[in-house]
Every structure is written in C-alpha cells, then in structure tokens.
Amino acid sequence: MIFNTNYLRGTVKIRVSGTMPERFINLCVTEEIPLWGITKTDEDLIAWIRLQDFFRIRPLVICSHTKVKVLSRRGLPFIMKRLKQRKMLMVGSCIFFALLYILSSYIWFIEITGLKTIPEQEIRQIAEQYGLRTGNIKNAINVKKIEREIPLHISEVAWVGINFTGTRAVIEVVEKTMPKQEEKLPAHIVAAKDGVITEIIALNGQAMVKIGQTVKKGDTLIKGITPQPAAGVDGQLPKTITPVELVRAKGITTARVWYEGYAEIERKQTTSKQTGSYKMTINMKIGDKELAFNRPQGQPFAEFETVTIYKQLPLWRNSELAVESTITIYREINSQHMEKTFEEAYNEAYAKAIQVVQVTIPETAKILSRNYEVLKTPEENIVRVKVNVETIEDIGQTINISQ
C-alpha cells in the first residue's frame, strides 16, 4: 500500500552533499519528513523522498549547509507531465482505445463447428436471416431466438449453441443421429477374395457353395433368390414348385484366407548427413547478358548436394527487359557407411514384411498362423524374407442385382 501511494504521489531520488550531510537527515527526522533507501557514496548520502516533501526541505538544506541534487524521478505525476508535453500522443492513444472498444463490440467473423452432413451455407443463411451477420453489434443480436430457429428450419439439427469470443461468433451445431435405413434391393453375396469355405449359412437366399469348397474372388456364395426345394431320394423334384423371386441375400460366409508379404533389406547401407556448411552461387540474367556471383572454383566440397532456386521478376510496364536469377546452394554432406549383421537385417525385413501384410488383413479377421521364409539369393548383401499369414474371416460382399 505504501508503494502504491508513493507511486501515485511521486517520489524523488536525491543526493545530499556537504561537510555534514548527516545533519540534514536529522533535521528531516525532526520535521517528520520520511526518507528511505539511504546509502552512503564517498562523502555524500543518497535517499528517496516523497515529491510533496521535496518542496519542504529547502529551509533544512540552508540550515544544514548542504546541497541537494535530484538524481531521478518516479511516479504518476511525472508520467502525466510527460504526456501533457506530448498532447498528440495522448489524444492518439485515447482515439485508438476508443476505436478498439467500438470495433470489439461488432461481429467480424462467424465460425460454424460440428457439421458432418449439413451444408454450412444453410446454417449461415438462417443465422443471417435472424440478425447474426458480420458487421452487426453483438448486443443487438437475439442469440436465443437464433438458437431456436435453426433446429426448426433444419430437421437434422438436434441442438445449437452460439458463443461470442472477441469479434468472432462461434455457432456450435449438434446433428441428429439418423437411423440407417436398411437396404431392401435384391442382391447376391459374392466372394470378395479367394479362400476355402469353412462355414456357409444362408439366412435369406440360397447357398451356392459348400464347406471345404475353394472359391475365387467374384464367385457367388449366396444367391439372392427364394430357396428352391432339393430333389428327393429318388432324384425327383416336388410337384409344387415355388416361383423364383429375387430377394436380398443374407448369411454367414466364413472362409480360410492366405496372405503373403515380402520385404528385403540391404546389409551394407550408406547414409548422408548435412554438416551445416554451404556455399551459394547467384547467376543473374538481364536481357541477353549474364552475371555470375560467388562462383566456386572447382568442387565446393568433397561431398555435397545441390538445391537450385529459379526466380523471374515481373516485366515492368512498357518494358520487355526480362530479369531472371538462378540461385544454386551447395550443402556439404558427410557419408557414413554401416553394415548390419544378418540377424539385424532379418529382423528388419521380417517386421517390414509383416507390416505389408497387416495393411490388407481386416481387423475382424482371426489369425490362425504366421509362417516366414528366408529366401536364398546369390547376393550376400541383401536379406529377403517372405511371410505367409493364414486367417479365418467373412469374405462375403453384397452386390445389388437388377429386378
């Protein structure tokens, strides 16, 4: 509280010099004039005094036969004095803060979040229709009304919330979760990939394959027709045959599927790393003349890589003089040669081959086995690994058929 009061009223740092500056301090104590931060420099005393008390010490200075010099000033009165001397700066600051306050009360940006299927333009049009548009005052916008009207106009909207952040209005939209409509068009279930059938159950339609049968991609597994009666023991069909109708096939079509992955790793590898040193050459073409700057003599470094930047200045008005520049940067590199052991190269190749296979295996597939094989090659520098993965998964794919 003392610091704030002194800052508001102003303080002065003074130097007291003379034969007996201590006498000045004693007189100030007698007159109840507070001093603080008193330090001694050579034969002088330095202290802080309040601005209002500074004008009372003149008789004390005369009485103590000392001299007082002002070293520095602090506080609000001195700041206000400097501002008064710079009226244009003060007026400009006031105008700036006034404009900033006025502009901050308007909406200059509108952001819409939470949309998935609803076009943003539909939400924006309804909001503008009820007053939420750029350039409007925030206090003049009926937020509650807009939050009510948007769901009434768009049935897919479940909830709307509007918040103001500075000069930005954020419209948060929550869409309704619409139930998926079940497809009713007639369809077959065909094999999406090669495999051996392990389970086939036709819930709707007629099964066209049996357990243990090998199928290829595109083969029909469950046909989208009403089930037809099987032949009797004597091979005769029933006398009453139900007319064939197209239906949407449904069922379980599980099969064993095999995947194969391959990867190879070089044991001897060379890596390059930039050292940070570089040299730059600039070639400038002005009309038909070419100028070169900093062109290196011979190779700039023992090992380096080159980056070329081409720039062309726009043609001046009523001038056909073309100015082109080509900047070539030579960056020094260090090549490092390393050799991996067979075990390191094998582990890296195996992991890479497994990664290649896993990209194609569905998440719902059940992995039965993983087998790997190191391929023999005449090149000792390369390690090649092949991975075979066996899975059980649903290979059925629904394909619509015409009526």
Buried (B, 14 or more C-beta within 10 A) or exposed (E): EEEEEBBEBBBBBBBBBBEEBEBBBEBBEEEEBEBEEEEEEEEBBBBBBBBEBBEEBEEBBEEBEBEBEEEEBBBEBBEEEEEEEEEEEBEEEEEEEEEEEEEEEEBEEBEBEBBEEBEEEBBBEBBBEBBBBEEBEBEEBEBEEBBEBBBEEBEBBEEBEBEEEEBEBBBBBBBBEEEEEEEEEBBBBBBBBBBBBBEBEBEBBBBBBEEEBEBEEEBBBBBBBBBEEEEEEEEEEEEEEEEEEBBBBBBBBBBBBBBEBBBBBBBEEEEEEEEEEBBBBBBBBEEEEEEEEEEEEEEBBEEBEEEEEEEEEEEEEEEEEBBBBBBBBBBBBEEEEEEBEEEEBBBBBBBBBBEBBBEEBEEEBEBEEBEBEEEEEEEEEBBBBBBBBBBBBBBBBBEEBEE
